[in-house]
Amino acid sequence: MAGMKLEKAFIAKLDGAPPLVRIPVLFNPAEYTIERANAYKSTPVPGLGSPLIQFVNGDAATLSMDLVIDDFTDPPGAPPDVGPNLSGTLAGAPMSAAQRIDAIVGLLDIDRHLHAPPPVRFVWGPLRFDAVLEKVGRKITLFHPSGVPARANLSVSFREFRPLARQLDEPRRESSDKTKRRQIRAADTIWLIADREYGDVRGWRHIAEASDVDDPRALRPGQWVQVPPLEGEDAFVRAR
């Protein structure tokens, strides 16, 4: 829209050996793709026509896009920003296309302080995506007379990065601290009750033990069962 300032995208190195470089993306991507998925486990239950689908864990989101780098359209490139807080700017030497390619691909290298590739942040307007650079594909389409790349298309893919401390601060699954009583309904089985109460059909053993049930298949509608609280993260493992 007319009158609006053009926001330039950039990739910032968040941690590791100094300097914490901000790499400007002089040509904003024409589009980007964000994908996210969850992992589920299929558990067969006796007497049911299809297995129960149980949530296992969430997978990391991915951000992918194509970036264009060109010495002739944007010579010789804007200076990189350096600073641990990503807000202060310390001017460095202008970056040529070849240097910009090396800087982006260098984010795949193992950092000597972290002993792993550094976490980065891709920023473009409202988009803030903390990640690690997963892969980079380079297609060089133009060269200087010396053979140095002058124009390139980079296919980059980022995988979401969330530190353990941040994930531990988020809400986690919790079990009730009180035993409950549940009545068997017409379509109920002990496995369905375990799935509703615990989110895992393996919890049927806890219910059977607390309710003195020897044969779970013998339960009939109208009967009552006890649903005890889980005692820890490994409760299902112990119940096997």
N, C-alpha and C positions, 0 to 999 in steps of 0.2 A: 504494500500500500504506500502511496505517496506520503512523504513526510516522516515515515518511520525509519529509525536507524537500523541498519543491517547488522545483526548480531553475528559475529564470527565464532565458529566452533573451534575448540581446542582440546588437546589431550594433555592432561597434567599427571606427572609422576607424583604419587602421594607419599611414598616412603622409600627408604634405602639410602644408598650412598649419595652425597651431594655432588653436583647441584640438583635440586628438585625442579627439573625443567618443565616448562609449559610449552608445548609444541602447537603453534597456531595452524589451523586448517584454513588456508587462504581461499579455497573453493569449498563452500559448504556443500555437503552431499545433496544430491537431487532427491534422495529418499533413504530411509533406513528401515530395518526390520528388527522388531523385538519379539522374541519367542520365549515362552515359559511352559514348563510341563510338570506334572506330578507323577510319582511312581506309585503304582497300586499292585497289590498282591491278590491273586485269585485263589480262594480257599474252597474246596469242595466240601459240602455238608451232606451227610446221609439223609436221604428222603426228599431233597430239594431238586428241582428241575434244572437249576443253574447254580454255579458257585457264587459265594459271597465275595464282593469286591471290597477290599480293605485298603484304606490309605496307608502308605508306608512313610513317605517323606516327599518334600518338595524338591524339585531340581532347580539348579541355578538358571536364571534367565540369561539369554544371549542377545547381544546387539551386533548387527552386521550391516555393513554399508560399503560403498565404493568411494574412494577419495581420488581426486585428480590433483597432480602436482605438476607445475609448468613454470620453467624459468622465463620463457619468452612473454607470456601473458602477464606474469606478475613478477618481474625481475626486481631485485634478486631475492625477493621474499622478505617478510617482516622479521624483525629481531625476536628471538625467543624471550619469554618472560621467565625469570628465575626468582624463587622465593618460597619458603616453606609454608606460608599461609595462603598461597595462591591469589592473594589480593594485591600485595605490593609488586611493583614491576621494577626489575633491574635489567636494563638494556644490555643485550649481548650482541655478538656479531651477526649480521644478516645471514640467513640460511639459504643456500642454493637448493635446487631440487634434489641433487644427490645427497646433500647433508640432511635434508628433511626426511628423505627415504631412510637413511642410516639411523636417524634419531628415532623414527617410528619402529623400524625393525629391531633396533637395539632394546626396545622394551620387552622383547622376548628373552633377552639374555639374563642369566642368573646374576643377581645383585650380590656383591661381595659382603655386604652387611646382613642381608636377609637370607642368603643362601637359597634364594628362589627368585624368580622374576618379580619385579616390583608391582604392587597394586597401582592402578591408574584411575583417573576420572575423565570420562568424556562429557564435555559440557557444550551445549548449544541451546541458547535461550533457556526455556524452562526445564530442559532435559539435563539431569544430573545422574550419570550412570557410573557407579563405582565397580571396578572390574579388574580382571587381569587380561592382558592381551593374549588371546588364544591362538590366533594364526594370522598371517599376512601373506597375501599373494601379490606378486609384483609383475606388472606388464609394462615394459619400457617401450614407448612408442616414438620417441624422438631423442636425438643425441646431438651434443656439441661436436664440432670438428675433431676434438681430441678423443671422442668416444665416451665422454662422461654423460650420463643420463641427463636430459633436459626436460623430458616430460614422461610422466608415468601414471598409470592407473593402479591404485592399491586397493585390493579387496581385503578388508580387515574384519575381524570377528572378536568381540569382547565377551568374556564370561563373567557374570555377576560375582562380586566379591563382598562378603560380609564377615567381618572378624568374629571370632568365637564370643568375645565379650558382648558384642551387640546382639548376637543371636540368643545368648543366655538371658538378656534383659527382656526379650519378647515373651509373650504369654506361652506357657507350656501346658501340655496335657496334665491334668491332675485327677486323682481318684477321690471319691467321697471318703470321708473319715468315719462313716456310719454304715452299719449293715442295713440293707433294705429288704423288704418282703415284696415279692412280685407274684401275681396270680397268673397261671397258665391260661392263655386265651385260646380260642378255637384253632387259629392257624399258627400258634406258637410252638417252638421247640426250645430246648435249653440252649441250643447254639444261637438261635435268634436273640434270645434274652441276653446272652453273653455279648453278642455283637452290639446290641443297643446300649448296654450298661458300660461295657469296657472298651468298645470299639475294636474288639478282637474276639473271634469265636473261640480261641484257645482258652478263654476265661471260663468256659463251661465246666472245667474241672473244679475250679474254686466254688462255683455254685453247687455242683453235685456233692462235694465234700461237706459244705456247710449245711446242706439240706438232707444229708443221709440218703442220697439217691444212688442206688446200686445200678439201676438200668435206666439211663436217660430216655430210652425209647419207650419206656413204660409210663412216662408222665402223661396225664390226661388233663383236658381243660377243666378248670376249676380248682386244681391243686395249687398249693403255694410253695414257693421256693425262697431260700435266703440268698441274697446277693451281698457277699462280704466285701469290705474295702480291700484294695490291693495294697500289699506291704512294701512295694518298691518297684523300680524300673525292671528288675529281672524276674518279676512274679510269674510271667508267662513261661520263662525259661525253666524255672523250678517246677512248674506245673506239668511239664512234659512227662 
